[in-house]
Amino acid sequence: MSIRRNPERSRAVLVALDIGRASNDADRADEATRLVTSAGAEVVQVIRGRRDRPDAATFAGSGKVDEIKRAMHEHRSNIVVFDQSLTASQIRNLERALAEGNSAVRVFDRTDVILDIFAQRARTNEGKLQVELAQLEHLSTRLVRGWTHLERQRGSLGKTGGPGEKQIELDRRMIGEKVKKLKERIRKVGKVRATQRSRRARSGVLRVAIVGYTNAGKSTLFNRITRSEAYVADKLFATLDTTTRSVYLGEGAQITLSDTVGFIRDLPHSLVDAFKATLEESVEADLLLHVIDSANPRYHEQIDNVNEVLEEIGAAEVPQLLVYNQIDRSGLEPEIVRDSHGKILNIKVSAFTGVGIDALREVLAGAARDASRGNLATAA
């Protein structure tokens, strides 16, 4: 179900609760707002608050549900988005409670929104297949949880189970068959991609992949280095489909550079699993350019988020070069930072203005030459 239910821009009330923390986190609420906006809806009000633990029935608790209902009435909204993952029973309970006095209320959680954005942005056949797989697997968990909740409420009649058991099994079987077919199609597409990677590996050319938190400026940096025009937008997850270019950096220095999907905190595991074929560009790379938004006050946390996903996909051991981007906004000076042994720790650039890009290209050229001599470990 898409958050964009009507041709007109949807009006959403965003619920951003802090669970177990001592104070509200405005930065997280801002990121959640950008997610909803990227999905195509307008956030008309943000409901904040703190709970020690989620309410089992509605996640937010009865008091917050009343506050959400008042905000929906005030802004004539029929969409609520939670910046957390909700169970099927919580979504159903919330929709029932919020529908009193409203009509056709829909409740979405963080995973729903991210899946919606991915569905809108996928362009290649592989990307579309992977999004569809993630959506079906997410639907499968919602389907099971939802009916389990109903069976507890309504009880069971004899050995046949409760009402609707046959239908749920049919739905699960249908989804299972679709998932199986999608995985097979993705496997075939993945074999083609693996062949292409193998060909690049045999060429002896240094394989570099750009990774980083979503909207850190990866695609802008990719365009600066390759002098090409990959799609760039000030949106979360503007890039979903991996783009690879061959880049000549001077005599004896050539690389292949891949622009990959951005990461985000609490990235649904179903998406990580579905996009493993695409993310393998990172696993198979010789060097990762880990792009960091130096102007974001939470960039340390974002670095950790990216490294968690890299570990999950098996790319934690790939050498990294930290690229602190957007220094035009953070006030940092362009520089190459080295340790006492001369090893590069990070480099500071602005992909937007181009400051520091020539130095980065020189670093990559040096890494390419070292790799051709079998000495990549000292290059980054």
PASEVEX-72063 format. One record per residue (C-alpha): x, y, z; residue in one letter. Coordinates in pm, 1 decimal. Each point is the difference from the previous one (the first is absolute). Last residue first. Layout:
BEGIN
PT; px; py; pz; rest
PT; X; Y; Z; a
...
***
This chain:
BEGIN
PT; px; py; pz; rest
PT; 4417.3; 349.3; 181.6; a
PT; 294.4; -71.0; -228.9; a
PT; 206.9; -212.2; 236.8; t
PT; -231.3; -300.3; -23.4; a
PT; -23.4; 33.2; -379.9; l
PT; 350.6; -135.2; -62.7; n
PT; -40.0; -253.1; -279.1; g
PT; 192.2; 212.1; -251.3; r
PT; -317.9; 79.7; -192.4; s
PT; -158.6; 75.4; 336.5; a
PT; 270.9; 257.8; 75.7; d
PT; -67.6; 172.0; -332.7; r
PT; -374.2; 5.1; 64.3; a
PT; 49.6; 126.4; 356.6; a
PT; 219.1; 283.4; -131.7; g
PT; -264.5; 91.8; -256.0; a
PT; -262.9; -6.9; 272.5; l
PT; 204.5; 241.1; 210.3; v
PT; 50.1; 223.1; -304.7; e
PT; -374.4; -2.1; -68.4; r
PT; -60.1; 100.3; 361.5; l
PT; 243.3; 290.7; -33.2; a
PT; -178.3; 114.7; -316.1; d
PT; -332.8; -23.7; 185.7; i
PT; 112.9; 224.2; 286.1; g
PT; -235.9; 284.8; -89.8; v
PT; -243.7; -107.0; -271.6; g
PT; -276.7; 233.6; 114.3; t
PT; -266.5; -267.6; 59.2; f
PT; 239.1; -290.2; 55.5; a
PT; 154.8; 196.3; 283.0; s
PT; 307.5; -173.1; 137.8; v
PT; 176.1; -120.3; 316.2; k
PT; 222.3; -307.3; -16.0; i
PT; 37.3; -271.0; 259.8; n
PT; 250.8; -219.4; 182.6; l
PT; 266.3; -19.3; -271.5; i
PT; 305.9; -197.4; 109.8; k
PT; 310.7; 216.1; 42.8; g
PT; 137.9; -192.2; 296.4; h
PT; -93.9; 270.6; 250.8; s
PT; -359.8; -5.8; -127.6; d
PT; -122.0; 189.1; -303.1; r
PT; -274.7; 259.2; -56.6; v
PT; -43.4; 126.3; -355.0; i
PT; -139.4; 351.3; 2.3; e
PT; -283.0; 227.1; -108.5; p
PT; -92.1; 237.9; 282.1; e
PT; -305.5; -55.2; 217.1; l
PT; -282.4; 256.3; 14.3; g
PT; -278.5; -261.6; 21.3; s
PT; -199.7; 118.5; -299.8; r
PT; 279.3; 34.6; -260.1; d
PT; 153.2; -303.4; 172.8; i
PT; -278.2; -201.8; -161.2; q
PT; 196.0; -329.2; -1.7; n
PT; 227.5; -169.7; 251.3; y
PT; 136.9; -289.2; -205.6; v
PT; 110.2; -296.1; 211.2; l
PT; 212.2; -243.6; -202.6; l
PT; -98.0; -355.5; 82.0; q
PT; 171.9; -337.9; -45.0; p
PT; -249.3; -290.9; -39.2; v
PT; -18.5; -196.9; 326.2; e
PT; -353.4; 110.1; 92.6; a
PT; -139.8; -98.9; -340.0; a
PT; -190.4; -312.4; 103.8; g
PT; -353.3; 128.9; -56.4; i
PT; -73.0; 41.3; 371.4; e
PT; 340.3; 153.5; 67.2; e
PT; -60.5; 263.8; -264.3; l
PT; -341.9; 64.2; 154.5; v
PT; 153.7; 59.5; 342.9; e
PT; 275.4; 214.9; -153.0; n
PT; -261.2; 228.6; -153.8; v
PT; -184.1; 45.2; 328.7; n
PT; 328.2; 66.9; 185.2; d
PT; 93.9; 272.9; -248.3; i
PT; -350.2; 144.4; 43.0; q
PT; 51.4; 18.5; 376.0; e
PT; 320.7; 198.0; -49.2; h
PT; -179.1; 220.2; -255.4; y
PT; -258.9; 108.9; 254.0; r
PT; 64.3; 375.6; -28.5; p
PT; -33.4; -23.8; -380.0; n
PT; 231.7; 245.6; -174.7; a
PT; 273.6; -262.8; -48.7; s
PT; -236.3; -210.2; -212.7; d
PT; 214.3; -312.2; -25.4; i
PT; 97.1; -196.0; -312.3; v
PT; 167.0; -337.8; 58.9; h
PT; 205.6; -51.9; -315.0; l
PT; 42.4; -376.6; 10.7; l
PT; 302.4; -176.8; -147.6; l
PT; 60.2; -336.2; -168.2; d
PT; -371.3; -44.6; -66.3; a
PT; -166.6; -341.3; 0.5; e
PT; -201.8; 60.3; 317.6; v
PT; -97.2; 351.7; -108.1; s
PT; -118.9; -108.5; -343.8; e
PT; -169.9; -278.9; 193.9; e
PT; -247.6; 267.8; 105.7; l
PT; -195.1; -53.6; -320.7; t
PT; -37.9; -374.2; 53.2; a
PT; -55.1; 60.0; 371.2; k
PT; -294.1; 227.7; -75.4; f
PT; -272.8; -239.1; 113.5; a
PT; 184.7; -94.6; 317.9; d
PT; 71.4; 360.2; 95.9; v
PT; -358.6; 89.7; -83.9; l
PT; -141.1; -281.6; 210.7; s
PT; 233.9; 103.8; 280.9; h
PT; -177.4; 336.1; 17.6; p
PT; 247.0; 290.0; 21.7; l
PT; -16.0; 105.5; 364.9; d
PT; 238.3; 289.9; -63.2; r
PT; 55.2; 81.8; -365.3; i
PT; 211.2; -127.0; -287.0; f
PT; 40.1; 145.6; -348.4; g
PT; -23.4; -210.7; -313.9; v
PT; 323.5; -38.3; -195.8; t
PT; 215.5; 207.9; -237.3; d
PT; 267.8; -219.9; -153.4; s
PT; 343.9; 113.8; -119.1; l
PT; 222.5; -209.6; -227.0; t
PT; 360.0; 112.6; 24.5; i
PT; 288.7; 102.1; -223.4; q
PT; 346.0; 124.5; 90.1; a
PT; 306.5; -89.7; -204.3; g
PT; 12.9; 342.9; -159.7; e
PT; -276.8; 218.2; 127.0; g
PT; -330.7; -39.2; 182.6; l
PT; -204.6; -189.2; -260.0; y
PT; -342.8; -86.5; 141.2; v
PT; -216.8; -297.0; -101.3; s
PT; -357.6; 51.6; 112.2; r
PT; -240.3; -206.6; 211.6; t
PT; -356.6; 94.0; 95.7; t
PT; -180.6; -192.5; 274.9; t
PT; -376.3; 44.8; 6.9; d
PT; -153.2; 167.9; 300.9; l
PT; 114.2; 362.2; -19.8; t
PT; -223.6; 282.2; 128.8; a
PT; -30.3; -197.3; 324.2; f
PT; -81.0; 307.4; 211.5; l
PT; -53.9; 305.2; -215.0; k
PT; 210.2; 297.1; -106.9; d
PT; 31.8; -142.4; -349.8; a
PT; 277.4; -138.4; -220.2; v
PT; -36.2; -235.5; -298.0; y
PT; 334.3; -95.5; -155.4; a
PT; 153.8; 266.5; -221.1; e
PT; 362.4; -84.4; -77.3; s
PT; 333.7; 155.2; 87.8; r
PT; 100.8; -329.7; 161.9; t
PT; 135.7; 156.5; 319.0; i
PT; -245.6; 289.1; 15.1; r
PT; -297.8; -215.2; -102.5; n
PT; 75.9; -257.9; 268.9; f
PT; 36.3; 278.1; 256.7; l
PT; -345.3; 131.4; -91.6; t
PT; -131.6; -357.0; 19.2; s
PT; 144.9; -51.5; 346.5; k
PT; -115.0; 332.1; 147.9; g
PT; -82.8; -111.2; 354.7; a
PT; -367.5; -36.6; -98.5; n
PT; -19.6; -359.9; 125.7; t
PT; 285.2; -102.7; 225.5; y
PT; 308.2; -123.1; -177.6; g
PT; 150.2; -219.9; -267.7; v
PT; 196.5; 71.7; -317.6; i
PT; 156.7; -311.1; -150.7; a
PT; 352.7; -23.9; -144.5; v
PT; 128.2; -287.7; -214.7; r
PT; 369.2; 36.8; -90.3; l
PT; 60.4; -130.3; -353.6; v
PT; 171.4; -340.4; -30.4; g
PT; -215.2; -92.0; -299.5; s
PT; -86.8; -329.6; 167.5; r
PT; -199.0; 187.6; 265.3; a
PT; -197.8; 190.7; -263.9; r
PT; -94.8; -327.1; -171.6; r
PT; -99.2; -151.8; 333.9; s
PT; -217.5; 299.6; 74.7; r
PT; -177.4; -35.0; -336.2; q
PT; -51.6; -371.5; 58.5; t
PT; -139.5; 74.7; 346.6; a
PT; -243.7; 250.1; -153.4; r
PT; -121.8; -263.9; -246.1; v
PT; -31.9; -253.9; 281.1; k
PT; -193.8; 257.2; 204.7; g
PT; -258.4; 31.5; -277.3; v
PT; -53.6; -375.8; 19.8; k
PT; -17.6; 6.0; 379.9; r
PT; -247.1; 290.8; -13.8; i
PT; -227.6; -206.2; -225.6; r
PT; 26.7; -298.0; 236.7; e
PT; -67.2; 217.3; 303.5; k
PT; -304.9; 146.8; -171.3; l
PT; -140.6; -345.0; -78.9; k
PT; 42.1; -119.2; 360.3; k
PT; -152.2; 321.2; 138.7; v
PT; -301.8; -39.8; -230.8; k
PT; -50.7; -358.6; 115.7; e
PT; 27.9; 100.7; 364.5; g
PT; -247.6; 284.4; -47.8; i
PT; -254.7; -241.2; -146.9; m
PT; 65.3; -256.3; 274.5; r
PT; -39.3; 263.5; 271.8; r
PT; -324.4; 119.9; -153.4; d
PT; -134.7; -353.8; -23.3; l
PT; 104.1; -71.9; 358.6; e
PT; -168.1; 322.3; 114.0; i
PT; -316.0; -98.9; -184.0; q
PT; -11.1; -344.5; 160.4; k
PT; 44.8; 147.3; 348.0; e
PT; -270.6; 259.6; -51.5; g
PT; -209.5; -104.6; 294.5; p
PT; 193.2; -178.1; 274.9; g
PT; 164.5; -338.7; -6.9; g
PT; -126.7; -315.8; -166.5; t
PT; 68.3; -210.2; 308.9; k
PT; -302.3; 128.9; 189.1; g
PT; -124.9; 356.5; -22.4; l
PT; 271.0; 253.6; 93.2; s
PT; -10.7; 330.1; 184.6; g
PT; -112.4; 339.7; -121.9; r
PT; 258.2; 224.6; 163.9; q
PT; 299.8; -230.5; -14.4; r
PT; -89.3; -91.6; -359.3; e
PT; -14.7; 366.2; -98.3; l
PT; 353.9; 66.5; 129.5; h
PT; 137.6; -299.9; -188.8; t
PT; -176.1; 133.4; -308.7; w
PT; 182.8; 333.5; 14.6; g
PT; 335.7; -150.5; 84.4; r
PT; -12.8; -235.5; -296.0; v
PT; -110.4; 261.7; -250.8; l
PT; 243.6; 262.1; 124.8; r
PT; 290.5; -242.1; -32.9; t
PT; -105.6; -93.4; -353.0; s
PT; -47.9; 362.1; -100.4; l
PT; 363.5; 71.3; 90.4; h
PT; 112.2; -296.9; -210.0; e
PT; -214.4; 122.9; -287.5; l
PT; 132.9; 355.0; 22.4; q
PT; 363.3; -114.7; 16.8; a
PT; -48.5; -220.0; -307.5; l
PT; -167.6; 281.7; -191.8; e
PT; 289.6; 231.1; 85.9; v
PT; 253.7; -256.5; -122.7; q
PT; -185.0; -57.3; -325.6; l
PT; -23.1; 373.9; -63.4; k
PT; 372.4; 44.4; 61.8; g
PT; 88.1; -286.7; -233.0; e
PT; -216.9; 137.9; -280.3; n
PT; 166.4; 338.1; 36.3; t
PT; -179.8; 314.4; 115.3; r
PT; -78.5; -39.0; 370.3; a
PT; -94.6; 338.3; 146.7; r
PT; -374.3; -32.7; 68.7; q
PT; 20.7; -351.3; 145.8; a
PT; 299.1; 102.2; 213.4; f
PT; -193.9; 295.5; 138.3; i
PT; -297.7; -222.8; 86.3; d
PT; 226.4; -256.8; 166.5; l
PT; 152.7; 276.6; 212.7; i
PT; -345.7; 125.5; 96.3; v
PT; -135.2; -344.3; 91.2; d
PT; 311.7; -74.2; 207.2; t
PT; -46.2; 321.2; 199.9; r
PT; -362.4; -77.1; 85.6; d
PT; -323.0; 78.7; -181.9; f
PT; -349.4; 55.0; 139.5; v
PT; -297.1; 58.2; -230.7; r
PT; -325.3; 165.4; 109.5; v
PT; -295.1; -63.3; -229.8; a
PT; -233.7; 251.5; 165.1; s
PT; 31.7; 207.9; 314.5; n
PT; -228.1; 38.8; 303.0; g
PT; 117.3; -328.8; 145.6; e
PT; 246.8; -118.6; -264.9; a
PT; 293.4; 73.7; 233.3; l
PT; -82.5; -287.8; 234.9; a
PT; -60.2; -253.1; -278.0; r
PT; 307.0; 105.2; -194.8; e
PT; 210.8; -13.7; 316.0; l
PT; -122.3; -347.6; 92.3; n
PT; 70.0; -127.5; -352.4; r
PT; 348.7; 149.8; -6.0; i
PT; 78.0; -138.0; 345.8; q
PT; -126.1; -345.1; -102.9; s
PT; 217.6; -0.4; -311.8; a
PT; 305.2; 85.9; 207.0; t
PT; 160.1; 342.2; -21.4; l
PT; 352.3; 102.6; -100.3; s
PT; 91.9; 352.2; 102.3; q
PT; -31.2; 349.3; -146.3; d
PT; -378.6; -32.4; 6.1; f
PT; -198.5; 143.8; -290.2; v
PT; -366.7; 100.4; 25.6; v
PT; -220.6; 66.0; -303.7; i
PT; -359.2; 131.8; -0.5; n
PT; 78.7; 368.4; 36.4; s
PT; -248.1; 287.0; 33.5; r
PT; 267.1; 208.1; 179.0; h
PT; -196.9; 57.6; 321.2; e
PT; -172.2; -340.3; -11.5; h
PT; 328.5; -183.1; -52.7; m
PT; 162.8; 197.9; 282.4; a
PT; -288.0; -84.2; 234.8; r
PT; 29.7; -371.2; -83.7; k
PT; 375.2; 6.1; 59.0; i
PT; -53.0; 155.1; 344.3; e
PT; -262.5; -265.4; 83.7; d
PT; 242.8; -273.0; -110.1; v
PT; 266.0; 165.1; 215.0; k
PT; -214.7; -36.2; 311.6; g
PT; -100.1; -358.9; -85.1; s
PT; 353.6; -132.4; -36.7; g
PT; 248.0; 48.3; -286.2; a
PT; 78.6; -361.6; -98.3; f
PT; -374.2; -63.5; -48.6; t
PT; -65.3; -333.1; 174.0; a
PT; 333.6; -94.5; 156.2; a
PT; 84.8; 357.3; 102.4; d
PT; 364.1; 58.3; -87.0; p
PT; 253.8; 31.0; 283.2; r
PT; 135.0; 278.5; 220.1; d
PT; -207.0; 245.1; -200.6; r
PT; 86.5; 342.6; -134.1; r
PT; -185.0; 260.2; -202.9; g
PT; -26.1; 162.9; -338.9; r
PT; -291.8; 45.5; -239.0; i
PT; 116.0; 167.6; -321.7; v
PT; -261.8; 192.7; -196.7; q
PT; -93.3; 61.3; -364.6; v
PT; 259.4; -233.0; -152.5; v
PT; -64.4; 10.6; -375.2; e
PT; 12.3; -326.8; -192.3; a
PT; 204.1; -113.9; -299.4; g
PT; 223.9; -273.9; 139.4; a
PT; 285.3; 249.8; 17.6; s
PT; -217.5; 216.7; 224.6; t
PT; -60.3; -294.5; 234.1; v
PT; 372.9; -75.5; 13.1; l
PT; 87.3; 366.4; 47.4; r
PT; -236.4; 18.9; 297.5; t
PT; 161.7; -312.0; 147.7; a
PT; 340.0; 166.4; -32.0; e
PT; -130.3; 309.3; 179.4; d
PT; -149.0; -216.1; 275.5; a
PT; 335.7; -169.7; 45.8; r
PT; 173.2; 335.9; 23.3; d
PT; -257.6; 130.3; 250.4; a
PT; 75.7; -275.0; 252.8; d
PT; -223.7; 35.7; 301.6; n
PT; 158.9; -65.2; 337.1; s
PT; 100.4; -273.8; 241.6; a
PT; -12.6; -291.0; -240.5; r
PT; -196.4; -323.3; 51.6; g
PT; -217.9; 41.6; -307.3; i
PT; 1.6; 342.9; -156.6; d
PT; -321.0; 55.6; -194.9; l
PT; -20.7; 140.0; -352.0; a
PT; -363.7; -6.6; -115.0; v
PT; -47.8; 170.6; -336.8; l
PT; -343.9; 129.2; -100.4; v
PT; -31.2; -28.5; -375.6; a
PT; -166.4; 206.9; -271.1; r
PT; 8.6; -176.1; -337.1; s
PT; 91.9; 206.4; -308.2; r
PT; -280.2; -16.6; -255.1; e
PT; -11.9; -295.4; -239.5; p
PT; -123.4; -208.7; 296.2; n
PT; 139.3; -288.3; 206.0; r
PT; 361.6; 110.2; 8.0; r
PT; 99.7; -195.6; 312.6; i
PT; -0.8; -308.7; -215.5; s
PT; -146.9; -330.4; 106.8; m
***
